[in-house]
């Protein structure tokens, strides 16, 4: 178990109950009728505001620009897919290049924008870092297209087995339990807890683990949230591994009916504070309509909240570089989309 011994509380590994992984805290029970009602509403009753009426701006990224960029550059490619340049190498989180975040490519949430760089143009990757197996975070076709140019796949328990089943070389795959760590190309990665769930079909509920990730590069520390409801784990992670120079924090696809698995913006901000984070980059937004809130609402709410609490927040548009050595706040690009669509 990979601990920095900063907290008197001893972290616990993920638990299984009746063959399935489960969160530390009890998840509220939900009736079948309520679940089916949510699915029905998602398919047929989404407000029009969940999708942009204007064009989402995307800053194209070239291989030459990436190679010329300094270390500690971060690029949002969409949703929770981020390209990081660390130690002169490239690392990709939760890669989804699919047109839809769905098991079927003719139905389900459709992309708002194209990725800023194509899969073919992406440079060789030192590692792909996966948080869990949901379709908006793990796309089979994308993974298989990346497999030849990727040296390592870092995944929570069970997710790596799925990659191997798909055809990824077993020797490239590392599967980690909560609080376990590994070192790749001079960077320490720790799989840390999140409060979420997993599954890609009707019969694999919680059969694979979900996780957040801590990345430690010398004195620089980065946190990638994956998906999570708000829970005490953020404070514990902060005590063990903080402070963090940058938190890549889930802020989107939330709803009052599922706070235990997706955070409201107020919770995203509190999680950043619990982690003792410096710069906050809200992710899990701006690419797919996965809830009932307006597509731009997560940006409006988290920026306002951060300003109230004097938290440093950055909102780069898709493909725009954010660099920790020369950080910037970005601009409210989503407001331009709203204006162009009126």
C-alpha positions as a printed NumPy array, in Angstrom:
array([[  0.   ,   0.   ,   0.   ],
       [  1.521,   3.335,  -1.112],
       [  1.237,   5.866,   1.686],
       [  3.129,   9.017,   2.601],
       [  2.218,   8.552,   6.296],
       [  0.867,  12.075,   6.73 ],
       [ -2.439,  11.056,   8.276],
       [ -3.286,   9.1  ,  11.399],
       [ -6.214,   7.551,   9.505],
       [ -5.156,   4.413,   7.669],
       [ -6.57 ,   4.225,   4.158],
       [ -8.507,   1.108,   3.266],
       [ -8.326,  -0.837,   0.012],
       [-11.452,  -1.279,  -2.065],
       [-13.885,  -3.819,  -0.699],
       [-15.894,  -6.489,  -2.456],
       [-19.379,  -7.51 ,  -1.391],
       [-21.021, -10.52 ,  -2.983],
       [-18.426, -10.458,  -5.756],
       [-18.727,  -6.757,  -6.623],
       [-16.641,  -3.747,  -5.665],
       [-18.286,  -1.145,  -3.481],
       [-17.61 ,   2.334,  -2.128],
       [-16.559,   3.013,   1.444],
       [-19.835,   4.796,   2.14 ],
       [-23.22 ,   3.205,   1.57 ],
       [-24.86 ,   4.201,  -1.699],
       [-28.524,   5.192,  -1.378],
       [-30.849,   2.531,  -2.697],
       [-32.835,   3.289,  -5.828],
       [-35.95 ,   1.586,  -7.088],
       [-36.106,   0.029, -10.522],
       [-38.922,   2.398, -11.427],
       [-36.857,   5.453, -10.563],
       [-33.869,   4.141, -12.532],
       [-35.992,   3.4  , -15.588],
       [-37.58 ,   6.834, -15.271],
       [-34.165,   8.496, -15.389],
       [-33.194,   6.492, -18.482],
       [-36.473,   7.418, -20.191],
       [-35.957,  11.08 , -19.437],
       [-32.34 ,  10.897, -20.667],
       [-33.438,   9.381, -23.971],
       [-36.593,  11.348, -24.714],
       [-37.022,  14.358, -22.425],
       [-33.712,  16.216, -22.327],
       [-34.059,  19.998, -22.469],
       [-32.693,  21.612, -25.623],
       [-30.219,  23.565, -23.487],
       [-28.179,  20.431, -22.785],
       [-26.53 ,  20.925, -26.204],
       [-24.886,  24.121, -27.521],
       [-26.722,  26.054, -30.21 ],
       [-23.484,  27.606, -31.5  ],
       [-20.132,  26.155, -32.512],
       [-17.845,  25.058, -29.685],
       [-14.404,  26.584, -30.39 ],
       [-11.582,  24.084, -30.774],
       [ -7.937,  25.068, -31.041],
       [ -6.26 ,  22.586, -33.372],
       [ -3.072,  21.047, -32.027],
       [ -0.236,  19.781, -34.222],
       [  2.556,  17.363, -33.428],
       [  5.06 ,  20.155, -33.985],
       [  3.322,  22.339, -31.388],
       [  3.335,  19.502, -28.892],
       [  7.025,  18.795, -29.392],
       [  7.839,  22.479, -28.947],
       [  5.696,  22.83 , -25.818],
       [  7.409,  22.91 , -22.42 ],
       [  7.022,  20.244, -19.768],
       [  3.928,  20.401, -17.556],
       [  1.697,  21.362, -20.479],
       [ -1.891,  20.09 , -20.303],
       [ -4.366,  19.989, -23.2  ],
       [ -8.081,  19.252, -22.89 ],
       [ -9.069,  17.098, -25.868],
       [-12.668,  16.718, -24.693],
       [-14.717,  15.554, -21.705],
       [-12.171,  13.815, -19.41 ],
       [ -9.609,  13.162, -22.135],
       [ -6.481,  15.167, -21.379],
       [ -3.043,  15.057, -22.978],
       [ -0.229,  15.846, -20.54 ],
       [  3.423,  16.465, -21.374],
       [  5.495,  15.381, -18.38 ],
       [  9.186,  14.5  , -18.248],
       [  9.351,  15.035, -21.999],
       [  6.815,  12.259, -22.619],
       [  3.095,  12.182, -23.337],
       [  0.339,  10.796, -21.144],
       [ -3.366,  10.506, -21.997],
       [ -6.289,  10.196, -19.577],
       [ -9.588,   8.408, -20.284],
       [ -9.327,   8.497, -24.092],
       [-12.67 ,   8.736, -25.894],
       [-12.624,   9.71 , -29.57 ],
       [-15.961,   8.07 , -30.315],
       [-18.737,  10.12 , -31.877],
       [-21.091,   8.993, -29.11 ],
       [-20.525,   8.057, -25.454],
       [-22.574,   4.926, -25.879],
       [-22.303,   1.204, -26.648],
       [-24.144,   2.002, -29.882],
       [-22.936,   4.586, -32.377],
       [-26.424,   5.385, -33.682],
       [-27.933,   6.417, -30.332],
       [-26.712,   8.049, -27.16 ],
       [-24.927,  11.294, -26.206],
       [-23.236,  12.76 , -29.283],
       [-20.093,  14.881, -29.298],
       [-20.371,  18.666, -29.431],
       [-17.004,  19.076, -31.147],
       [-14.205,  17.204, -32.893],
       [-11.017,  16.417, -30.924],
       [ -8.275,  19.058, -31.313],
       [ -5.847,  16.452, -32.668],
       [ -6.549,  13.183, -34.462],
       [ -5.542,   9.785, -33.137],
       [ -3.082,   9.373, -36.001],
       [ -1.437,  12.716, -35.235],
       [ -1.029,  12.024, -31.528],
       [  2.612,  11.438, -30.57 ],
       [  3.767,   8.126, -29.084],
       [  2.294,   7.828, -25.594],
       [  4.208,   6.709, -22.541],
       [  0.954,   5.741, -20.842],
       [ -2.816,   5.832, -21.033],
       [ -4.338,   6.407, -17.584],
       [ -7.849,   5.053, -17.03 ],
       [-10.252,   5.879, -14.212],
       [-13.064,   3.37 , -14.882],
       [-14.903,   1.535, -17.627],
       [-17.911,   3.749, -18.453],
       [-18.367,   4.579, -22.121],
       [-17.604,   8.277, -21.702],
       [-14.201,   7.33 , -20.214],
       [-13.201,   4.143, -22.003],
       [-13.82 ,   3.602, -25.713],
       [-12.776,   0.276, -27.205],
       [-12.048,   1.545, -30.705],
       [ -9.963,   4.438, -29.383],
       [ -7.939,   2.152, -27.103],
       [ -7.209,  -0.307, -29.881],
       [ -6.103,   2.479, -32.222],
       [ -3.772,   3.772, -29.514],
       [ -2.39 ,   0.391, -28.443],
       [  0.491,   0.279, -30.92 ],
       [  1.807,   3.725, -29.95 ],
       [  1.308,   3.327, -26.174],
       [  3.925,   1.797, -23.851],
       [  1.768,   1.392, -20.739],
       [ -1.877,   1.241, -19.733],
       [ -2.561,   2.087, -16.084],
       [ -5.971,   0.926, -14.913],
       [ -7.975,   0.051, -11.796],
       [ -8.482,  -3.617, -10.983],
       [-10.454,  -5.48 , -13.624],
       [-10.32 ,  -2.719, -16.233],
       [ -6.957,  -4.014, -17.394],
       [ -8.465,  -7.468, -17.927],
       [-10.951,  -5.88 , -20.313],
       [ -8.129,  -4.214, -22.257],
       [ -6.316,  -7.527, -22.594],
       [ -9.547,  -9.195, -23.719],
       [ -9.849,  -6.528, -26.417],
       [ -6.334,  -7.279, -27.68 ],
       [ -3.972,  -4.94 , -25.802],
       [ -0.68 ,  -6.714, -25.008],
       [ -0.808,  -8.021, -21.441],
       [  2.747,  -6.847, -20.807],
       [  1.65 ,  -3.242, -21.337],
       [ -1.123,  -3.359, -18.736],
       [ -0.79 ,  -2.546, -15.039],
       [ -3.825,  -2.917, -12.772],
       [ -3.847,  -1.181,  -9.407],
       [ -5.895,  -1.406,  -6.24 ],
       [ -6.729,   1.764,  -4.309],
       [ -3.592,   3.183,  -2.63 ],
       [ -1.219,   1.078,  -4.74 ],
       [  1.442,   2.856,  -6.742],
       [  3.732,   2.315,  -9.688],
       [  6.578,   4.243, -11.301],
       [  6.658,   4.888, -15.044],
       [  9.365,   6.969, -16.754],
       [ 10.29 ,   8.785, -13.547],
       [  6.706,   9.565, -12.483],
       [  4.943,   8.017,  -9.507],
       [  1.298,   7.112, -10.077],
       [ -1.012,   6.233,  -7.19 ],
       [ -4.481,   4.822,  -7.778],
       [ -6.607,   6.582,  -5.181],
       [-10.283,   6.116,  -4.279],
       [-13.27 ,   7.776,  -5.862],
       [-16.936,   7.313,  -5.028],
       [-18.53 ,   5.96 ,  -8.155],
       [-19.504,   2.674,  -9.839],
       [-18.698,   0.675, -12.959],
       [-20.343,  -1.326, -15.71 ],
       [-20.693,  -1.479, -19.491],
       [-23.717,  -3.762, -19.735],
       [-26.573,  -5.363, -17.838],
       [-24.55 ,  -8.056, -16.085],
       [-21.227,  -6.499, -15.028],
       [-22.305,  -3.961, -12.406],
       [-19.305,  -3.041, -10.22 ],
       [-17.263,  -6.014, -11.44 ],
       [-14.323,  -3.685, -12.111],
       [-12.87 ,  -0.994,  -9.862],
       [-13.023,   2.795, -10.323],
       [-10.324,   5.211,  -9.186],
       [ -8.84 ,   8.676,  -9.157],
       [ -5.116,   9.157,  -9.798],
       [ -2.271,  11.018,  -8.137],
       [  0.751,  11.888, -10.298],
       [  4.004,  12.933,  -8.6  ],
       [  6.84 ,  14.344, -10.719],
       [  9.658,  15.446,  -8.405],
       [  8.044,  18.326,  -6.484],
       [  5.042,  18.703,  -8.787],
       [  1.786,  16.951,  -7.907],
       [ -1.272,  16.544, -10.141],
       [ -4.637,  15.002,  -9.257],
       [ -7.022,  13.46 , -11.807],
       [-10.446,  12.858, -10.291],
       [-12.035,  10.454, -12.738],
       [-15.716,  10.386, -11.734],
       [-16.865,  10.739,  -8.15 ],
       [-19.475,  11.917,  -5.763],
       [-18.199,  14.045,  -2.916],
       [-16.792,  11.982,  -0.028],
       [-14.228,  12.015,   2.779],
       [-11.662,  10.412,   0.506],
       [-10.654,  13.745,  -1.009],
       [ -9.488,  15.016,   2.369],
       [ -7.589,  11.802,   3.03 ],
       [ -5.896,  11.937,  -0.378],
       [ -4.941,  15.543,   0.315],
       [ -3.482,  14.58 ,   3.689],
       [ -1.507,  11.718,   2.171],
       [ -0.233,  13.316,  -1.035],
       [ -1.074,  17.036,  -1.171],
       [ -0.674,  19.858,  -1.734],
       [ -1.488,  19.568,  -5.431],
       [ -0.296,  22.034,  -8.043],
       [ -3.226,  21.137, -10.311],
       [ -6.478,  19.261,  -9.813],
       [ -8.282,  17.975, -12.898],
       [-11.683,  17.872, -11.288],
       [-14.984,  16.399, -12.438],
       [-17.498,  19.236, -12.84 ],
       [-20.391,  18.175, -15.031],
       [-23.084,  15.537, -15.68 ],
       [-24.46 ,  16.131, -12.195],
       [-28.035,  15.97 , -10.921],
       [-29.815,  16.087,  -7.571],
       [-30.86 ,  12.464,  -8.153],
       [-27.291,  11.129,  -8.272],
       [-25.053,  13.214,  -5.941],
       [-23.365,  10.064,  -4.606],
       [-21.689,   9.408,  -7.992],
       [-21.289,  12.879,  -9.573],
       [-20.482,  16.091,  -7.732],
       [-22.388,  19.334,  -7.922],
       [-20.01 ,  22.272,  -8.649],
       [-20.069,  23.238,  -4.955],
       [-18.74 ,  19.773,  -4.159],
       [-16.124,  19.921,  -6.914],
       [-14.763,  23.107,  -5.406],
       [-14.779,  21.639,  -1.905],
       [-12.967,  18.534,  -3.159],
       [-10.268,  20.792,  -4.631],
       [ -9.958,  22.576,  -1.287],
       [ -9.866,  19.24 ,   0.592],
       [ -7.006,  18.143,  -1.655],
       [ -5.134,  21.363,  -0.874],
       [ -5.075,  22.151,  -4.578],
       [ -3.645,  25.299,  -6.132],
       [ -5.018,  25.472,  -9.699],
       [ -8.368,  23.892, -10.497],
       [ -9.247,  22.762, -14.028],
       [-12.905,  21.649, -14.328],
       [-13.34 ,  18.65 , -16.631],
       [-16.104,  16.14 , -17.505],
       [-17.983,  18.877, -19.362],
       [-18.212,  20.623, -22.71 ],
       [-18.267,  17.51 , -24.947],
       [-21.288,  15.265, -24.2  ],
       [-24.764,  15.914, -22.784],
       [-24.93 ,  13.389, -19.949],
       [-27.41 ,  15.111, -17.638],
       [-30.284,  17.598, -17.685],
       [-28.453,  20.826, -16.867],
       [-27.567,  23.349, -19.571],
       [-24.337,  22.328, -21.29 ],
       [-22.533,  25.522, -20.154],
       [-23.889,  25.582, -16.594],
       [-20.932,  23.707, -15.036],
       [-18.54 ,  26.416, -16.257],
       [-20.718,  29.281, -15.021],
       [-21.218,  27.754, -11.592],
       [-17.677,  26.561, -10.869],
       [-16.09 ,  29.83 , -12.025],
       [-18.432,  31.888,  -9.836],
       [-17.814,  29.637,  -6.853],
       [-14.04 ,  29.719,  -7.331],
       [-14.06 ,  33.508,  -7.495],
       [-16.081,  33.679,  -4.267],
       [-13.513,  31.494,  -2.486],
       [-10.43 ,  33.04 ,  -4.142],
       [ -9.541,  29.721,  -5.774],
       [ -7.326,  29.803,  -8.859],
       [ -9.299,  28.302, -11.737],
       [ -8.402,  27.754, -15.389],
       [-10.886,  27.137, -18.203],
       [ -8.881,  26.617, -21.398],
       [-10.882,  25.903, -24.516],
       [-10.463,  22.501, -26.101],
       [ -6.924,  22.21 , -27.463],
       [ -5.594,  25.294, -25.686],
       [ -2.414,  24.659, -23.706],
       [ -2.293,  25.211, -19.96 ],
       [  1.2  ,  25.158, -18.492],
       [  1.972,  24.965, -14.792],
       [  5.145,  27.012, -15.211],
       [  3.157,  29.877, -16.744],
       [ -0.459,  29.271, -15.682],
       [ -3.346,  31.318, -16.997],
       [ -7.061,  31.506, -16.262],
       [ -8.263,  31.166, -19.837],
       [-11.422,  32.971, -20.871],
       [-15.15 ,  32.352, -20.728],
       [-15.242,  30.829, -24.227],
       [-18.602,  29.119, -23.572],
       [-20.289,  32.524, -23.42 ],
       [-19.165,  33.153, -27.002],
       [-20.83 ,  29.888, -28.022],
       [-24.09 ,  30.971, -26.422],
       [-23.93 ,  34.347, -28.133],
       [-23.151,  32.859, -31.554],
       [-26.126,  30.531, -31.286],
       [-28.696,  33.204, -30.494]])
